[in-house]
Amino acid sequence: MFPSMKKKLAPGSKYSKAQVLELKDIFNFHDKDKDGKITLKEMGQSLAEYKSVKKQELNFFRVLDINRDGVVTFDEFLRRTFPWASTADFNAMLDWANEGEESKKKTGNSESNQETWEIDDETSQDLKKLFNVWDTNHNGILEYEELVVQAENCGFDSDEIRRLFNAHDKDHNGVISFEEFVFLVKTSFI
């Protein structure tokens, strides 16, 4: 999806300026009125060019709209694309994306001040407890059928659940490990 670039954010970082700028271009494509926010209507217009159906538009929008205010800002778009970025990396990426843009006014409730979701010990323990509840046969992994029960309770349909499962089964072994589960929870609102 992104071009391979040698220049990274910092030593050891996995994010390049080129990736962030490409993401900003994608965001700007969807931001039809160029107000720095993508509404559901704008998302629908953009995705209509790819013959997407309404339900897919709504689900995609729902995942991107972190604070559920009915619009997607670039901050939210960036957070969904790079969910494991540290706060420092995230702020540097925002600076890159905003370089060259003409004097944008920042509001006091900018999402760029939000902390990224980094897993601390307490959160990890809570997620492990949740994982164990979902793992109904107690074999230490989530099988597709176990995910179906919980995802349906969260409002996902069978096609969405299959896509979620396939997207988060990173090692393609047909089950979701705890590590894969953490990423699934973070990115899908399950």
C-alpha positions in Angstrom: 0.0 0.0 0.0 2.7 2.5 0.9 6.0 3.1 -0.9 9.1 1.8 0.7 11.2 4.7 1.9 14.5 4.8 3.8 13.8 7.9 5.7 12.1 7.0 8.9 10.6 9.1 11.7 13.4 8.2 14.1 16.0 5.4 14.6 14.0 2.2 15.0 10.7 3.7 13.9 8.6 1.9 11.3 6.9 5.0 9.9 8.2 7.0 7.0 7.3 10.6 6.0 6.3 9.3 2.6 3.7 6.9 4.2 2.2 9.8 6.2 2.0 12.1 3.2 0.4 9.4 1.1 -2.2 8.8 3.8 -2.8 12.6 3.9 -3.5 12.5 0.1 -6.0 9.6 0.7 -7.7 11.6 3.5 -7.9 14.7 1.3 -9.5 12.6 -1.5 -12.4 11.8 0.8 -12.6 15.3 2.3 -14.6 16.7 -0.6 -15.3 20.1 0.9 -11.7 20.4 2.2 -12.7 21.4 5.7 -10.4 18.9 7.4 -13.2 16.5 8.3 -14.8 13.6 6.4 -18.5 13.3 6.9 -20.5 10.1 6.2 -21.9 11.7 3.1 -18.4 12.5 1.8 -17.2 9.0 2.6 -20.2 7.7 0.7 -19.5 9.9 -2.3 -15.8 8.8 -2.4 -16.6 5.1 -2.0 -19.4 5.3 -4.6 -16.7 5.7 -7.1 -15.6 2.2 -6.2 -19.2 0.9 -6.3 -19.3 0.2 -2.6 -22.6 -0.6 -0.9 -24.1 1.6 1.8 -23.5 -0.9 4.6 -19.8 -1.1 3.8 -19.6 2.7 3.8 -21.2 2.9 7.2 -19.1 0.2 8.7 -15.9 1.8 7.3 -16.9 5.2 8.6 -17.8 3.7 12.1 -14.4 2.2 12.4 -12.6 5.5 11.5 -14.8 7.8 13.7 -13.0 7.2 16.9 -14.9 9.7 19.1 -18.2 9.0 17.4 -19.0 12.6 16.6 -20.1 11.9 13.1 -17.0 13.2 11.3 -13.5 11.7 10.7 -10.6 14.0 11.2 -7.2 13.3 9.8 -6.0 12.6 13.4 -8.5 9.8 13.6 -7.7 8.6 10.1 -4.0 8.5 11.0 -4.6 6.7 14.3 -6.6 4.0 12.6 -3.8 3.5 10.0 -1.0 3.5 12.6 -2.6 2.2 15.8 0.6 1.2 17.5 2.4 4.5 16.9 3.7 6.2 20.1 2.5 9.7 21.0 5.8 11.2 19.9 5.6 9.3 16.5 2.0 10.3 16.1 2.7 14.0 16.8 5.7 14.0 14.4 3.5 12.4 11.7 0.8 15.1 12.2 3.6 17.7 11.8 4.6 16.1 8.5 1.1 16.0 7.2 0.5 19.6 8.1 3.8 20.9 6.6 3.1 23.2 3.7 -0.6 23.6 4.5 -1.6 27.2 4.8 -2.0 28.5 8.3 -4.5 26.0 9.7 -6.2 27.2 12.8 -5.9 24.7 15.6 -8.8 24.3 18.0 -8.5 23.6 21.7 -10.0 20.1 21.4 -7.8 18.8 18.6 -7.5 15.0 18.6 -3.7 15.4 18.2 -3.7 15.8 22.0 -5.2 12.4 22.6 -2.8 9.7 23.8 -2.5 6.6 21.6 -3.7 3.4 23.1 -0.6 1.8 24.5 -1.1 -1.5 26.4 -0.1 -1.2 30.0 -0.1 -4.1 32.5 -3.7 -3.4 33.7 -5.1 -3.1 30.2 -3.3 -6.3 29.2 -4.7 -8.1 32.1 -8.2 -6.9 31.3 -7.8 -7.9 27.7 -6.6 -11.3 28.8 -9.7 -11.8 30.9 -11.9 -10.8 28.0 -10.0 -13.2 25.7 -10.5 -16.0 28.2 -14.2 -15.3 28.4 -14.5 -15.4 24.6 -12.3 -18.6 24.4 -15.3 -20.8 25.4 -13.4 -24.1 24.9 -10.5 -22.8 26.9 -7.8 -23.9 24.5 -5.9 -20.6 24.6 -6.9 -19.4 21.1 -10.0 -18.0 19.5 -11.5 -20.1 16.8 -13.8 -18.6 14.1 -17.0 -19.9 15.7 -16.0 -18.3 19.1 -15.5 -15.0 17.4 -18.8 -15.2 15.6 -20.8 -15.4 18.8 -19.2 -12.3 20.3 -19.0 -10.3 17.1 -22.7 -10.8 16.4 -23.4 -9.5 19.8 -21.5 -6.3 18.8 -23.6 -5.9 15.6 -21.3 -7.4 13.0 -22.8 -9.5 10.3 -21.3 -12.8 9.0 -19.4 -11.2 6.1 -17.9 -8.6 8.4 -16.9 -11.2 10.9 -15.2 -13.3 8.2 -13.3 -10.3 7.0 -12.3 -9.4 10.6 -11.1 -12.9 11.3 -9.1 -13.2 8.1 -7.6 -9.7 8.6 -6.5 -10.4 12.1 -5.3 -14.0 11.7 -1.9 -12.6 10.8 -0.1 -15.9 10.7 -2.9 -17.5 8.7 -3.2 -20.5 11.0 -7.0 -20.4 11.2 -7.2 -19.1 14.8 -6.7 -15.8 16.7 -4.0 -15.7 19.2 -4.0 -13.3 22.2 -1.7 -10.9 20.4 -3.9 -11.0 17.3 -6.9 -10.5 19.6 -5.5 -7.3 21.1 -5.1 -5.8 17.7 -8.6 -6.9 16.7 -10.1 -5.2 19.7 -8.2 -2.1 19.1 -9.0 -1.7 15.4 -12.6 -3.0 15.2 -14.5 -1.8 18.3 -15.5 -5.3 19.2 
